[in-house]
Amino acid sequence: MIMIGEATIIIIVGMFLLSFLVVAISFYSIKNGQFYFPTILKPGLVMTEGFAKGICRFFGLDDQELVTFFIRLHNKMNTVPFSKIPYNKRAIFLPQCLRNAQCPAHLTPEGLVCRRCGRCEIGAHIDELENLGYMVWIAPGSTLIKRMVKKYRPEGIIGVGCLMEVKEGLELTDKMSIVGMGVLTATDGCVETTMNWNDLLEVALLSSPE
């Protein structure tokens, strides 16, 4: 029992030290505008997320900034492999909260089908992205994402959403061994959220070999 107790203490102390190191490197990277030790940071942030957020709160730091940094880091590390995937093998999942409150779209087994009513910008941008070759869905939740991935087998995914939605989506793509990229909405909420469509297009237009 004593050995188990000592081992537990060593593990806890080790996790705390690793978390502190990850937080220190992360905020140093944020401060200087570049990524340091990215191959260590990404798995480190995943392994020590709870500890790292606790350290941020203890020192009065915004742990949301840490999550934002994780998304930026994830995108940075996936930029090259994502750019090598042809457009027609990429998928984009848009959150339903981007639509207008009076949206006439109906829910189908493949998500909401935009009727191009002009009440929001979704329809015009879906046309633009689909003309490039993208598969685009308006998703009411992660269940649809899993179902569409299983059915259509995209090699790369761009997920749009609020901070935690994108973080969880990127973790999901990692588990499914799919190259994922995240784009954050400009505002949070469940109704009529907004986004900078140029941010999405910048990621979507990453060079394709075709």
N, C-alpha and C positions, 0 to 999 in steps of 0.2 A: 504493500500500500504506500509506503514511504517513497519507493522508487517511482510509482505511478504519479504521486503528488509532485515530486521533483520534476519529472518529465513534463507534466502539465504546466508547471510554472515556467520551465524553459521554453516551451512552445509559445506560451502567452507573451513572455518577454521578447522572444524572437519575432513574433508577429507585430508587436508594438514597435520594435526597432525598425523592422522592414517597412511598416506603415509610415513611420516618421521619416524614413529615408525617401520613400516614394512621394510623400507630400512635399518634402523639401525640394526634391528635384523638379516636381511638377510646378511649384510656384516660382522656382528660379527660372524654369523654362518660360512660364507665362510672363514673368517680369521682363525677360530679355527677348521675347518674341520668337524663340526658336526651340526646337525639341532636343533635349539632351538624353542620351541613352534610351532611345525609343523602344528598342527591343527588350529592355528591362522594364521600362515604365508600363507598357501595356499589360503584360501578365501580372505585374506588381499591383496595378490598380484593381485588376479583377480579383486577385487573391485577397487583398487587404481592404476592400471597399469599406466595410463597416468600421474598421479601426481608423482608416484614413479620414472618414467623415467625422468620427469622434474627435480626432486630433484637430481638425479644422474648426470644429465648434469650440473646443477648449481654448484655442488661441483667438477666437472671435473672427475666424475666417469664414467666408461664404463657401459652403461645400458645393453649391451649385456651380461655382466657378470651376471646381475640380471636375465635375461631371461634364461641363462644357469643354474643358481641356481634354478629357478622355475622348469625346466625340471628335475633336479636331485631330487628336493623335491617331485615332482609328482611321479617319479619312486620309490622313497623310500617309500612313503605312499601306493603305489599300489603293492609292491613286494609280500607281504603275500597273498592278495587275488588273484593276478595273478598266483602265484605258485600253487594254489589249483585248477586251471582250467586245465582239461585234454588237452594234446597236440592237439587232434583232434577237439577241440572246440576253438582253437586259430587261428588267422590269422596274416599274415605278409604282409605289403605293402612296396614294394621297389620302390624308385624313378627311373624313366626312365633315368635320367641323369647318372646313374652308368654304363650304357651300352657303348660299343665301338661306335665310330663315324660311323663305317661301319656296324653296327648291321643290320642283315637281318630280324629281327623279324617284324611281321606285327601287326598292331593295330586291336584288335577284341573287341566285346562288353564287354569282361572280361579283358581288358587291353592288354599289349604286351605279346605275347606268345614266350618265349625263345626257340630258335632252337638249343641250345647247340653247337654253332659254334666254341666255344673255344676262341673267340676274347676277352672275358672278363671272370671274375670269377663268374658271376651271375648263369650260368647254373649249375655248380658243387654244389654250395651252395643251390640252389633251390632243387636239388635232395636230398641233405642231410636233409634239413628241411622237405620236403614232406615225406621222409622215417620215420621221427619222428611222422608224422601225421598232420603237419601244412598245412593250406591252404595258398598258397603264390601267390601274384599278383604283377606284375610290373605295377605301376599306373602312368598314364599320368596326373592325377589331382584328386582333392578331390571328384569330381562327381562320379568317379568310386568307390571310397571308400564307399560312401553312398549307391550306388547301390548294391555292393557286400555284404555289411552288411545287407541290407534289404533282399537280396536273401538267404544268407547262415547263417545268425544269429550267428556269432561268439560271444563267451562270453568274449574273451580277444583279444586285438590287439597290435601288435608291429609295430610302424611306424618308418620308416627310412627316414632321410632327413636332410636338413640344419637347422640352428637354428630356424628360424621363421616357417618353414614348420612343424617341430616337435611340436613347441609350439601350433600352430593352430590346428594340428592334435590331440593333447592331450585335447585341449579345446573341440574339436568336439566329442571325445569319452566320455567326461564327460557329454555333452549334450545328447548323445545317451544312457547314463547309461551303458557303456561298460568299462571294466577295460583296461586302456591303458598304454603302456610303450613306451618310446621314445629312439631311438638310433641315434646319430648325425653322419653325414658323416664327413670324415677327411678334405675334401676340399669343397668349394662352387662353384657354377657355373651351367651352363645348359648342359654342354657336358663333358663326361668322368670324372666325379667327382670320388673320391676315398673314401673308408671307411675301418675301421678295422673290418673285418668280425668276429674276436674273440669277439668284443664288442657285436655284434648281437647274437652270439652263447651263450654267457654268460647269456644273458637275456632269450633267447629261451629255454635254458636247465634248467631254474628254475624248481624245482621239481614238478612233476605231481603226483597226487594220484594214477594214473593207473600204 
